[in-house]
Each structure stands twice: as C-alpha cells, then as structure tokens.
C-alpha cells in the first residue's frame, strides 16, 4: 500500500513539474500534493470545490492519472 501511495505522489509531482502554470493539471496536482496526508479521504466534490474546477474535470484528471500510472 505504501509503495502505491509513493507512486501516486511521484506521478503527481511529475505532472506538477511538467504542467503549465495555471493549467488544470497544475492546479489539481498541486492541490493533491498539498493535501497528500488526507488524500485517502478526499472526494471528487471536495477537490473540485477547493481547486475551483468542475467535478467532471477532476474525474478526467483521476482517470488520466490512473491510466498513466
């Protein structure tokens, strides 16, 4: 389980570092990195609201993250 979490963190950091400042990928990866300790309890609604993007964008981001993982 810990390896999976570290892999997720690594992928989030790579996405954050390779995304354009202000892009949705940048915003969401930064939010998830900043809230990494609570990542298991975050839901799509909270992430969307806190990062000021729509829920569908968050879902697509998750799918992209899982697909590339």
C-alpha positions in Angstrom: 0.0 0.0 0.0 2.8 2.4 0.9 4.5 1.8 -2.5 1.3 2.6 -4.2 1.0 5.9 -2.3 4.6 6.8 -3.1 4.0 6.0 -6.8 1.0 8.3 -6.8 3.0 11.1 -5.1 5.8 10.6 -7.7 3.3 10.8 -10.6 1.6 13.9 -9.1 5.0 15.6 -8.7 6.0 14.8 -12.3 2.7 16.1 -13.6 3.0 19.2 -11.5 6.5 19.9 -12.7 5.7 19.3 -16.4 2.4 21.3 -16.5 2.0 24.9 -17.5 1.5 27.3 -14.6 -2.2 27.8 -14.2 -3.3 24.8 -16.2 -5.9 22.4 -14.7 -3.3 19.7 -14.3 -1.1 22.1 -12.5 -3.9 23.2 -10.2 -5.1 19.7 -9.4 -1.7 18.1 -8.9 -0.7 21.0 -6.6 -3.9 20.7 -4.6 -3.4 16.9 -4.2 0.3 17.3 -3.3 -0.6 20.0 -0.7 -3.3 17.7 0.8 -1.4 14.4 0.4 -1.8 13.4 4.0 -5.6 13.5 3.6 -5.7 12.0 0.1 -7.5 8.8 1.2 -10.4 10.8 2.5 -10.7 13.4 -0.3 -13.7 13.0 -2.7 -14.3 14.5 -6.1 -16.7 17.1 -4.8 -14.3 18.5 -2.2 -11.4 18.5 -4.7 -13.4 20.3 -7.3 -14.7 22.9 -4.9 -11.3 23.5 -3.3 -9.4 23.7 -6.5 -12.1 25.7 -8.4 -12.7 23.3 -11.2 -15.7 21.2 -12.2 -16.3 17.7 -10.9 -16.0 16.3 -14.4 -12.6 17.8 -14.8 -11.5 16.2 -11.5 -12.8 12.8 -12.7 -10.9 13.1 -16.0 -7.8 14.1 -14.1 -8.1 11.0 -11.9 -8.7 8.8 -15.0 -5.6 10.3 -16.7 -3.6 9.8 -13.5 -4.7 6.1 -13.2 -4.2 5.4 -16.9 -0.7 6.8 -16.9 0.2 5.1 -13.6 
